[in-house]
Amino acid sequence: MNSRSIGPILRAFLSQYGSPRMNNRKNDLPYLYRITFLNKGQVYEIYAREVYQSDLWGFIEIENFVFGERSQMVVDPAEEKLKTEFTGVKRSFIPLQAIVRIDEVEKEGVATISKGDNIAPFPIQFAPRAQQSNPD
């Protein structure tokens, strides 16, 4: 993980599901995360080496994207679309409400885009504004 301090939401998530800092790793391989999130009505599943809470309030930062080897005989069009979409992207900011799941995995899978028909974004309710009294 990055040396930046993590915020209370991510801290609560990591305390429930575990954190690389809390777990003793059996090997010295770099961490690999599978991030599933909603984007424009579709479910994106990507792999990255670094995931942490952003300094931008309400966002998760994802860095060091990992995609499959280009030497594969069979090319997955969804993974190619993701590679193209994230080409040249150094860091991506994903809203917390769009995150479906973050998993630490041992080996990379195939990055995918699927329909988000049965997934809805997390509802947000804002607190009602306090009524202002008129000093008349």
trRosetta pair geometry for C-beta under 8 A, 3 or more apart (Angstrom, degrees):
i j d omega theta_ij theta_ji phi_ij phi_ji
1 6 7.7 -28 172 -59 144 119
1 19 7.8 -24 -28 -172 147 97
1 20 6.0 168 -21 51 103 126
1 21 6.9 -56 26 -38 130 103
1 31 7.3 9 -45 33 61 160
1 50 6.8 120 -132 -142 39 80
1 51 7.6 -57 -116 65 84 55
1 52 5.6 111 -162 -79 95 115
2 50 5.8 71 -45 -165 94 125
2 52 4.7 -94 31 -5 111 158
2 61 7.9 -5 1 83 151 127
2 63 7.7 76 -61 28 123 136
4 52 5.9 125 62 139 112 147
4 53 7.7 -137 111 70 119 71
4 55 7.1 -105 -159 -55 143 93
6 10 4.6 -107 -177 90 112 121
6 11 5.2 144 110 -62 111 82
6 14 7.1 19 136 6 165 143
6 52 6.3 -115 -97 -159 91 92
6 53 5.1 105 -149 21 69 117
7 10 5.4 84 58 22 75 99
7 11 6.6 -133 102 -10 34 97
7 53 4.3 -123 16 136 102 161
8 11 5.4 -55 -138 38 30 116
8 12 6.3 33 161 -21 65 102
9 12 6.0 -54 -153 33 28 108
9 13 6.5 28 149 -17 63 106
9 53 6.9 135 64 -106 94 137
9 96 6.4 -3 132 -134 159 148
10 13 5.3 -51 -147 37 38 115
10 14 6.1 32 156 -15 69 107
10 52 7.1 74 -175 -162 168 52
10 53 4.2 -137 -10 -46 143 119
10 60 7.4 130 -84 -106 121 97
11 14 6.0 -57 -143 42 28 106
11 15 6.2 30 156 -23 63 107
12 15 5.8 -53 -144 34 29 111
12 16 6.6 23 158 -14 62 107
13 16 6.2 -67 -158 38 27 105
13 17 6.1 -20 165 21 67 114
13 102 7.5 54 157 48 140 122
14 17 6.4 -73 -127 59 29 82
14 18 6.7 -69 -169 96 63 23
14 19 3.9 48 179 -74 117 105
14 22 7.4 149 157 -1 101 127
15 19 7.4 -5 -69 -25 40 115
18 22 6.1 -141 -158 72 62 122
18 23 5.7 34 -174 -44 113 121
18 104 7.5 -94 97 21 112 132
19 22 4.3 84 58 7 91 104
19 23 6.8 177 79 -2 45 88
20 23 6.1 -64 -134 46 29 99
20 25 7.1 8 -156 -56 85 115
20 31 5.5 -49 -93 -91 151 140
20 104 6.8 156 -66 -110 95 154
25 28 7.2 117 109 -87 127 35
25 29 7.8 -141 171 46 134 71
29 32 7.8 -31 136 -15 112 104
29 106 7.9 70 80 -156 149 69
30 49 5.6 -9 146 -144 126 114
31 49 6.3 113 79 -164 73 63
31 50 7.7 92 77 -84 113 48
31 104 6.2 -58 -162 -140 99 108
32 47 6.2 -3 -176 -171 98 108
32 48 7.8 156 -154 81 56 28
32 49 6.4 -38 -100 -102 56 58
32 66 6.6 -37 -137 22 103 160
32 104 7.1 110 74 -162 52 63
32 105 5.4 -64 101 70 101 79
32 106 7.2 77 53 -167 121 7
32 107 7.2 47 74 -115 158 13
32 108 6.2 -105 -173 -69 146 76
33 47 6.9 157 81 -153 47 57
33 48 5.5 -25 63 65 98 76
33 49 7.4 140 16 -122 89 9
33 50 7.9 -115 15 42 126 2
33 51 4.8 -65 66 -7 169 131
33 102 5.9 -9 -173 -171 119 90
33 103 6.7 151 -158 79 65 44
33 104 5.7 -42 -98 -99 72 55
33 105 7.0 125 -127 14 21 83
34 45 6.4 3 -178 -174 98 93
34 46 7.6 166 -153 85 54 32
34 47 5.6 -29 -98 -96 63 75
34 101 7.8 0 106 111 91 98
34 102 7.4 162 81 -155 53 42
34 103 4.6 -7 54 59 99 100
34 105 5.1 49 -18 -15 108 130
34 109 6.8 21 -102 31 131 113
35 44 8.0 3 107 109 86 93
35 45 7.3 169 84 -149 45 47
35 46 5.5 -18 60 64 94 81
35 47 7.6 163 15 -95 78 23
35 48 6.2 1 -3 17 122 112
35 51 6.2 162 -73 -100 124 139
35 60 7.9 -177 -141 117 135 139
35 62 6.0 -84 2 -105 168 139
35 94 7.4 156 164 18 136 165
35 99 7.2 -67 -166 -132 94 93
35 101 7.7 175 -152 91 38 56
35 102 5.4 -2 -109 -110 73 79
36 43 6.4 1 -171 -177 95 100
36 44 7.1 169 -149 86 47 51
36 45 4.9 -9 -100 -101 82 81
36 99 7.6 95 82 -165 58 58
36 100 4.3 -60 111 67 101 112
36 101 4.5 19 45 50 115 89
36 102 7.6 -150 26 -69 70 41
37 43 7.5 163 85 -152 26 59
37 44 5.6 -17 64 60 76 97
37 94 5.2 -54 -142 -167 171 141
37 98 4.7 51 -174 134 104 94
37 99 5.1 -41 -102 -103 99 44
37 100 5.8 -174 -96 4 34 83
38 41 7.4 18 -172 -91 99 11
38 42 7.3 147 -154 75 60 34
38 43 6.2 -38 -97 -98 61 59
38 44 7.6 148 -115 15 11 83
38 98 4.7 -128 56 -155 82 81
38 100 6.5 103 -31 -44 82 105
38 116 5.6 80 -125 -124 97 159
38 119 6.3 -159 -82 117 117 122
38 121 5.8 -126 65 -82 157 85
39 42 5.9 -32 71 65 72 84
39 44 5.1 17 16 -13 121 124
39 98 6.7 60 -68 -171 63 136
41 115 7.8 -20 144 -155 86 65
41 116 5.4 -163 173 50 46 116
42 113 5.4 15 158 -174 132 97
42 114 6.8 159 -168 77 84 32
42 115 6.3 -64 -121 -115 74 32
42 116 5.3 -176 -127 -13 16 104
43 100 6.8 0 -139 -11 105 155
43 112 8.0 10 103 107 89 94
43 113 7.1 152 78 -158 52 47
43 114 4.8 -19 60 64 105 86
43 115 7.2 17 12 91 95 18
43 116 4.6 137 -39 -82 84 90
43 119 6.1 81 -76 34 118 149
44 82 7.1 134 -150 -110 103 116
44 111 7.9 -2 -176 -177 79 93
44 112 7.7 174 -153 91 40 51
44 113 5.7 -13 -103 -105 66 77
45 109 8.0 -28 136 87 122 118
45 111 6.2 -173 96 -151 70 53
45 112 4.8 14 48 51 110 85
45 113 7.7 -162 22 -74 72 34
45 114 7.6 22 -5 5 109 102
46 62 7.4 81 92 166 127 154
46 65 6.3 -43 171 -139 123 102
46 82 6.3 -178 -97 -170 103 138
46 86 7.4 105 -133 -43 147 158
46 111 4.9 27 -114 -133 59 115
47 65 7.1 101 83 -165 59 60
47 66 4.3 -60 109 66 107 101
47 67 7.4 160 53 -75 104 39
47 105 7.6 -71 -123 49 108 129
47 108 5.1 72 -170 -132 174 93
47 109 7.0 157 -58 45 129 66
47 111 6.1 -114 4 -74 87 97
48 51 6.0 111 86 -57 121 91
48 62 4.8 173 -15 -173 176 98
48 63 6.4 120 -177 69 123 31
48 64 5.7 116 -168 80 79 68
48 65 5.2 -43 -99 -101 87 47
48 66 6.2 175 -97 5 27 86
49 63 7.0 -56 66 98 84 74
49 64 3.7 -38 40 102 111 133
49 66 6.4 101 -40 -40 83 113
50 61 7.7 -20 124 113 98 93
50 62 7.1 147 90 -158 66 41
50 63 4.2 -11 68 61 117 98
50 64 5.2 82 11 26 96 112
51 60 6.4 5 -171 172 90 113
51 61 7.3 168 -149 85 42 55
51 62 5.5 -3 -104 -106 78 73
51 63 7.9 -168 -70 26 39 68
51 102 6.0 178 141 -151 161 134
52 60 7.2 169 90 -159 23 73
52 61 5.6 -15 66 57 73 98
53 59 7.7 124 -163 88 58 51
53 60 6.1 -55 -105 -110 47 63
53 61 7.3 56 143 12 10 87
54 57 7.8 -114 91 -40 93 14
54 59 4.1 -16 35 89 139 98
54 60 6.3 -179 -16 -127 95 9
54 61 4.3 118 -80 -38 91 99
54 93 5.7 34 -75 -128 162 99
56 59 4.5 5 90 33 105 131
56 61 8.0 113 31 -62 102 100
56 93 5.9 5 57 -144 145 141
58 95 6.1 -6 143 -145 95 78
58 96 5.3 -106 -169 7 61 111
58 97 7.8 -2 -177 -13 104 90
59 93 4.4 0 180 -174 142 98
59 94 6.4 137 -160 65 79 35
59 95 5.8 -53 -102 -98 71 41
59 96 6.7 -123 -91 -32 20 76
60 93 7.4 148 71 -157 40 51
60 94 5.0 -26 61 64 93 93
60 95 7.9 28 15 118 80 6
60 96 6.3 112 -27 -86 95 64
60 99 6.0 60 6 -65 145 136
60 102 7.8 -142 -167 -68 160 141
61 91 5.7 -13 -166 -174 103 111
61 92 7.2 146 -156 75 52 45
61 93 5.9 -24 -98 -99 67 66
61 94 8.0 169 -88 19 19 76
62 65 7.2 59 140 -76 105 82
62 91 7.0 151 74 -160 47 59
62 92 4.7 -18 59 60 100 97
62 94 6.3 35 -10 -6 116 116
63 90 7.0 -7 -132 154 92 62
63 91 4.9 -22 -89 -106 91 82
63 92 7.8 179 -72 20 45 68
65 86 5.3 77 -41 148 178 145
65 89 7.0 53 -12 80 137 105
65 92 7.9 56 -61 -4 115 122
66 108 5.6 -117 129 -107 127 135
67 79 6.5 137 -157 -180 102 102
67 82 7.0 174 -108 102 119 106
67 83 5.0 85 -143 -92 167 100
67 86 7.9 165 -50 70 126 126
67 111 6.0 -53 -117 2 79 136
68 72 6.2 1 145 -21 124 139
68 76 7.7 79 30 26 149 116
68 79 6.0 10 19 173 118 151
68 108 7.0 176 -85 129 67 128
68 110 6.4 -5 -46 -113 133 68
68 111 7.4 -142 -14 9 92 91
69 72 5.8 126 83 -33 86 88
72 75 6.6 139 91 -81 106 56
75 79 7.7 -137 -177 66 65 107
75 80 5.9 38 170 -51 107 128
76 79 4.1 63 82 14 111 110
76 80 6.6 176 87 -13 56 85
76 110 5.7 70 6 -164 170 130
76 112 7.8 -68 155 -96 139 76
77 80 5.5 -55 -145 39 34 114
77 81 6.3 40 154 -24 67 102
78 81 5.6 -51 -151 32 31 113
78 82 6.6 31 150 -16 63 104
78 110 7.8 78 80 150 109 108
78 111 7.3 -153 122 108 91 69
78 112 5.0 26 126 -141 142 58
78 113 4.7 -159 -157 31 105 83
78 114 7.8 14 -138 -58 152 61
79 82 5.6 -52 -150 37 36 112
79 83 6.3 41 150 -22 66 102
79 110 5.6 -88 -68 -171 131 88
79 111 4.8 112 -121 63 83 86
79 112 7.0 -35 -65 -79 76 48
80 83 5.5 -48 -146 34 34 115
80 84 6.4 34 154 -18 64 105
81 84 5.8 -56 -151 38 30 112
81 85 6.2 30 152 -20 65 108
81 113 6.3 -58 84 7 129 139
82 85 5.6 -54 -142 37 32 111
82 86 6.1 4 166 4 68 112
82 111 4.7 -118 79 126 162 129
82 112 7.7 -66 -33 -55 141 4
82 113 6.4 175 -60 -38 102 104
83 86 6.5 -73 -142 51 22 90
83 87 6.3 48 154 -56 63 93
83 111 7.7 134 -49 65 74 141
84 87 5.7 -29 -148 -9 30 118
85 89 8.0 -1 129 -17 61 136
86 89 4.6 -78 -161 31 66 129
86 92 7.2 -55 -125 -54 105 135
89 92 5.7 27 164 -61 133 95
94 98 5.5 -117 177 76 91 121
94 99 6.2 101 126 -66 121 88
95 98 4.6 88 66 1 88 105
95 99 7.7 -144 98 -18 51 81
96 99 5.8 -45 -158 13 40 115
96 122 7.9 -50 121 46 77 143
97 121 5.4 46 150 -177 104 103
97 122 4.5 -134 -148 52 80 103
97 124 6.3 -49 -99 -53 146 112
98 121 6.5 -32 -95 -123 56 104
99 102 6.5 -19 -169 -38 122 99
100 119 6.4 -24 -105 -158 131 145
105 108 7.4 121 100 -85 127 32
105 109 7.3 -58 155 -11 165 99
116 119 4.7 -75 -165 56 88 104
120 123 7.9 11 130 -50 115 81
